[in-house]
Every structure is written in C-alpha cells, then in structure tokens.
Amino acid sequence: MTNWTLAARAAKMNPSVIREILKVTERPGVISLAGGLPSPKTFLVCAFAEACASVLANDAQGALQYAASEGYGPLREAIAAMLPWQVDPAQVLVTTGSQQGLDLLAKVLIDPGSRVLVETPTYLGALQAFGPMEPDVVSVASDDHGVLVDDMAAKAGGARFIYLLPNFQNPTGRTMSEERRAAVSAVAARTGLPIVEDNPYGDLWFDEAPAPPLTARNPEGCIYLGSFSKVLAPGLRLGFMVAPKAIFPKLLQAKQAADLHTPGFNQRLVFEVMKDGFLDRHVPTIRALYRQQRDAMHAALVREMHGLGVEFNKPAGGMFLWLRLPTGMDAVSLLPHAVARNVAFVPGAPFYAGEGDPRTLRLSFVTASVEQIATAVAALADAVREQVARR
C-alpha cells in the first residue's frame, strides 16, 4: 500500500466556503445570492466570436504556441495605457486570473511567521492564497471607509505588506474614501510598509468613479492587481499585476514555475476585444445592470427586514452587499433555514483573518433577476423572522 506523505503546508490549505455553498445552489429552485459570479448577461458572446475568428485568421501560430511568461506584448501595453498613472509595460505581468497574482506574491513575499496585514474583514481568496506560506495574518481594525489608520500604523512594524481592496470591497462592498487613501498612503510611506492593492471591481461604479488607486500615489511602494473577469468573462482566467521593477523579476520567476505563461490565445482574444475601445463602451452597460439590481436588493431589504434589527449597507458599486444579523443570531446557523426556503447566501465569519463576526453575511446582487431578488430577500427575511421568534 502506498504511503502518501503530505507537505506541512498542505495542512494550511482549506476548502473555499463559497465553493462549498455553491454546491447547494445547484439544487433546483434555489436562488443563489452566494457566489461572486458576474451576470452572464454581460458576456460578450458575439464580440468574442468575432475576436476568435480574427485571432485565428491573423495570428493562429502565435496564439496556439508557447509564449513569453511576462505576457502578450500588445496586451501589456494596453493594460499600462488604461491605468490612471504612468506605467511602464515592462512592469505588467499577465496572470491566470488575479487569484494567481495573489499566489505568486505570497510565494515571493511571505516566509513562515511573516506578519501580513489585512482589512477586517477581507477577501477569502486572499486568505487561502496566503495560508500555505504560513504567515501571521493580522487584522487591522476597519470601518465603512476602510482600515483605521492609527491601528494600521501601530501594526505596521515588521509587516511584509498590507493587503487592501479599496474599491467596493469583497465581501463588504465598502469603498475607501479619498481622505482615508491619503492617510493610508502616508502611513505606508512613513513606515516603509508595502501595499498590495487588489482592484477587481474598480470599474463597476454606479454614480461616480472612485478615488485614484493607492498605487498611483506611490508606485514604487505598491503591487497592483487587476482582472478582466468582472468586465469581460471569468472563464478567460485573465488578470494582471503591476509591480515595481525591483521585485518584478522574482514574481516573473514564480510565474514561470507555476504555469510557464497565461494562455496566449486568451490574451490575444482580450486584446482584440479591447483594441478598438469596445471595452469602454461595454462597461457602462454592466454598471447600469448592476445598479438596477443593487437598487432592487436594497429596496427589498428595507421592505422585508423592517423591524427585525438587521443592519445592511448600500454599496456605491461592485457586486456585494453586507448584512449584520440581530444580537444572538448566527449566519451559519441561519443558512440551512434559508436554503430550506430556496435562498442561499455566504456567512461572513470566514472572511475574517482573526475571530470572525458570526452575525455577518454577504449577499451578491448581480446574478439574480430583479424578480428573483425580491423573492429571495422575502424568503431570507422569513428565515430571520423565524429565528428571532425562537430567541
């Protein structure tokens, strides 16, 4: 009998709570407010079909061959040009989704026991990417505008970096204010603390664009992560990193060891779609759709949760809305009662690096229709009402 001996780091690998919950949503009749999945209505099927034909007609050999690990040159140039600060294309590393970017920087920047700072709460996928490297992940106190600067400064000493999602954060949907960004950047510069800025949702604003990226204020002190998953299609698995030249070579070496390069066909496909400004014309349609769904969910929550003591926000963009249940309730315990009423959500506790708040939960408003949102929120309110009555 074969004896498989696992590496110690394997014990640090945990299943995604979200992926496990998504299995429940496969049950017929369940309305899922759980997954962070872009609406299929936003997928550019016709544009992709035309782009595929063009790539195969004009550059089939290049698209189907092995390629440079850094990424497709014209795409790297296009990414550099679309960012709101001066970026050398040589600093752009194309990744297989921005999730790979998190994995690469974890391998390059984290040793066992290294202190890493995160928001409270933070993106679950980042915690999963960092975990196998065995860091000491420290939560920085946060409010509706992002991390609290005094707590960040107090914990900055010796930290390898702070990981931040300033725009329409996953899971809370909050956005870091201009004043807070300025203060955070000042503390990072004063203490020498690197910033990892993750911005997959920044283009999905509803009323006005968010403040400029943290990286624009101090490019040499930041690593910036972006993604095409939320504005084109997640199935392409295409993201990018912008890194200071001092650290770029090591990130590139980690990329080479991971997968050699991101699929060249996909890179050319995205460039083909981007090059005539189609993306600039398409993103406003996503914003309009998601704003309608955000408004529908917020209105349903105001209506259905009245008098139940449930707290919730109204995000200015992105894909998520954050709830806090009444005192004494637990989102994990509530979930099966909600599923029994054919609605699913994600409990909030797994998004915390430290002790999680069991009363919190995340709702996604982008994959369900306006009618489904109304039905699902009413069902969720019934589940909450039942639990409140039992207390």
N, C-alpha and C positions, 0 to 999 in steps of 0.2 A: 504494500500500500504506500502511495506517495505521500510524503510529509511536506506540506507547503508551509514555509516559514515566512510570515509577513514582516515587512519592514515596520519599525516602530511608528513611522509617520502614518502608516495605514490606519492606525487606531484614531488618528486625528481627522480622518475622513468620515463625514456624516452625510446621510441622505438629505436631499432637499425636502423640507417640509412642504414647500409649494408643489413640487413634483408629485409627492405622495398624495396630496389633496386633489391634484388634477385627475388622479385615477378615479376618485369618487365622482367627479363631474362627468365621466363617461357614461354614467347610469342614465338611461332615457328619462327625460323630463326635468333633469336638474339644470337650473340656471346658474351658471358659474360667474361669480363676482370675485373669483380667487386668482386666476392666473394673470400675469402681466403680459398678456398676448395682444399685439396690435390687432386692430379690426381688419379682417380680410377684405372689407370694402375698400381699404386704402391700397391694396396691392395693384401694381401697375401691369396687369397681365398683357395688354396689347403693346405697351411700351417695351416690356421685356421680350415679347415675341419678336418685335422689330429689331431690338438690340441684339438678340441672339443671332438672328439672320445676318445682321451686319457684321458681327464679330466673326462668324464662321466664314462669311464670304471674303472678308478682307484680311483676317489675321488668324486663320484657323491653326496654323502650325504653332504660332506663339502662344495662343490660348490653351492649347492642349499639351504643351511641352512643360518640363520642369522650368522653374523661373527663379529670379533673384529673391533672396529671403526678405529683403527690405520691402518689396512690393513693386507693382507695376508703375514705372516712372511717371507716365502721364496722370495716373490716378493720384500719386503722391503730390504732384504739382497742383492738381485740382483741389486736393484737401488743404494744402498750405494756403492756396489763394482764397478759400472760403472762410478761413478763420479770421477773427477780428483783431489780430495783431500780426506783426511781421514774422513769418515763419519760413525758415529755410527748408525746402522739400527734403533735404538730406537728413532732417531731424524727424521725419514722418516714417513710422514703421506700421505697415498694414498688418493687421492681426485677424485671426479667425474668430471674429466676434470680439467685442470689447472684454468679454469674460476671459479670453486668452490673455489680454493685456494685464488683467489682474493677476493671473497665474504667473506670467513672466516677471512682473515686478516683485512678486512675492519671492520667487526663486533668487532674484538678483539682490534684493534689499534686506531680506529677513534671515537672521540666524535664530537658532533655538534660544528662547528667552528674550529676544529683542522686543523692546516696547514699541507698539504701534497704537496710535490714537485714532479713534473713530467717533462719529456722532452717536447720540443717544435718541432713538435707535438708528440703525444703519442698514445698508443693503445686505441681505442674507448671503447673496452670491459672493460678496467680498469676504465675508467671514469664512465661507467654505474654501475660497482660494487661499486665504492666508493660513488657515488652520494647520495644514500638513507641515508647514515650515516651523511650527511650534512657537509662535510669538507670544508675548504677554500683551494681549489686546486690552487696551484701557479705554473705557468710555469717557467722553468729555460731556459734561452737562450741556444740555441744549434746550432751546425754547422755539417758538414759532418762527424765529428768524435765523436759526442755525445754532452752531456751537457758541457757548458763552466764552467770551474772550478771556476773562480772568481765570477760569478753570483750565482753558487751553494753555495759557501761559504758565500756570502752576505745574502742569503735567508735561510740558514740552522738553524739559531737560533730559537728554539721553535718548529721546524717541527717534526711531528711524524715519518716520514720516507720520503725517496725519492724513487720513483718507476722508474726503468730503464730496458730497453731491449737492452743490449749491442751488441747482435749478429743479424744482418740482420733484423733490427727493423721493426715492423709493426706500421706505414704504409710506412716509407721512404726507407726501405731496407739498411740503413746505418749500419756500424759496428764501434764500439768504438775501437780506436787504443790502443795499449799496453801502450803508454805514457799517454794517457788520462785515462785509467783504473787505472794506478798507482797514478795519481794525484787525481782522484775522490776518490779512497780508502783512500788516505792520508787525504784529507779534511774531509771525513766522520769519520775517526778515531779521528782526532783532535777535531772535533766539537761534537762528540757523536751522529751523525746522523745515524740512522739505514738505511740500504739499502734493498729494496725489488727488487731482481733480477729475472726477468722473461726471461726464455730461451727456448721457444718452437721451435726455428729454428736453434739452435746452431749446430746440426749435418748436416745441409743442406748446407755445404760449397762446393764451386766449385773448387777452386785452392789450397787453403791451409786452415787448421783449424784455427779458430780464437784464439786469446789470451786466457789464462786461465780465468775462471769466476772471477768476483769480489769477490764472496763468498769465493773462495779458499784463498784469501788474508787475510780475517778477518771473519771466520765462525761465531764467536760469535756476530758479528755486522750486520749479513745479514740473510734474509729469501730468500731461493732459490726455484723457481717454475720451474717445468719441465712437459713435456707432451709426451704421446705416440701417440697423434693424427696425428702428421705430419710424423711419421716414420712407423706407423702401420695402424691405421684407426681411424678417428674421431668418428665413430659411437660407439666405445667401451667406450667413455667418461672416459678415464683413464689418470689421471695426478698425480703429487705428489708435496709435499712440504718438504723441509729440513729446520728445524728451530732450533735455539738454545734451549737447554734444559730448560732454564729459562722461555721461552714463549710457549714451545710445549704443556704443559697441557691445557692452555686456548684455543689454536687452536683445540685441540682434543675435548674439551667440546663443542666448536662451531660446530664442525663436527657432534658430537653425536646429537645435537639439530636439525641439518639441515636434515640429512638423515640416521642416525644410522651408516651406512657404505656404501662404494662403492661396487657394486655388486661383490660378491665373485667368481662367475663363470667367469666374465670378467678378474678378477685379475689372476686367475689360468690359463686362456687362454693365457694371455700375458706372464706369467712366463713360460708356456710350450713352447711358441714360442721363448723366449729369451734364455732358459737354455742351448741349445747346440751351441750357438754362431750364430744362424741363422740371428739375427738382424744385427750383424756386417757384415755379408755377403750381406744382403739385402740393407742396407742404401746406399752403393756406387752406386747401380743401380738407386736409386732415384736421387742422385746427378747428375749422368750422364744425366738422362732425363731432369731434371730441368735446367741444364746448357745449354743444346741444346735449350730449349725453351726461356731461358733468352737471349741467343745469337740471336735467331730469332727475339725477340721483339726489342732488342736494334738496330739490323741492320735495321729493318723495320722503327723504329723511325728516325734513321739517314737519311734514304732514303726519307720517306714520309713527315717528318716535316722540311725538309731543307728550309731555308728562311722564316719560319713562326714565328721565335722568341720564340719557345717552348724550355724550358730547361728540361733536364732529366738526370738521373744517370744510372750507370751500376753496380748494386749491386754484391757483391762478393759471395752471397749465398741467401738462403731463398726463398721467393715466390713473392716478390713485387718490383715494380719499381715506382718511384715518378716523377711526371711531374709538371712543373710550366708554366702556360699559359702566353701569352704576356700581357703587361700592358693594363688595361682596360677590360680584359675579366674576366668572372666568370664561374667556373666549374659547378655550379648548373644550371646556365642558358644554358650552353653548353649541358648538359646531354640529354634533350629531342631531340635536334638536332642530337645527336649521336645515340640515340635509334631509331629515325626515319630512320637511316641508318643501323640499326640492330647491333649496338655495344653498350655495357654498361660498365660503369666504376663507381668508387666511388669518389665523390667530397671530397676534402681534409679538408675543414673547420671543420667538426665535430670531427676531431682528435685533435683539439686544446682545451686546457683547458680554455684559455682566448679567446681573439678575434682571429678568425681563418683567415688564408690567403685564400681568395676566389679564387685565381688563381691556387691553387694546386689541384691535383687529384692523385689517386692511381690506378695502373694497376696491376693485377695478371697475371703472365705468365705461370702458371702451369696446368691449366685445359683445355686450348685450344691447339689444334694441331698447328704445325708449319705453316701449310697452313691457318688455321683459324686466327692465329696471324697476318699473312701478310694481310689477307682480312680485319680484324678488325682495324688494325692500319691505313690502307689506308682509311677506312671509317671515322675513327676518324679525320684523317688529313683533309679530305674533309669538315667535320663539322667545324673544326678550321678555315680552309681557308675561308669558307663562312662567319664566324663571323668576321674575320679580314677584309674582303672586305666591311662589313657593317659599320665598325667604321669610 
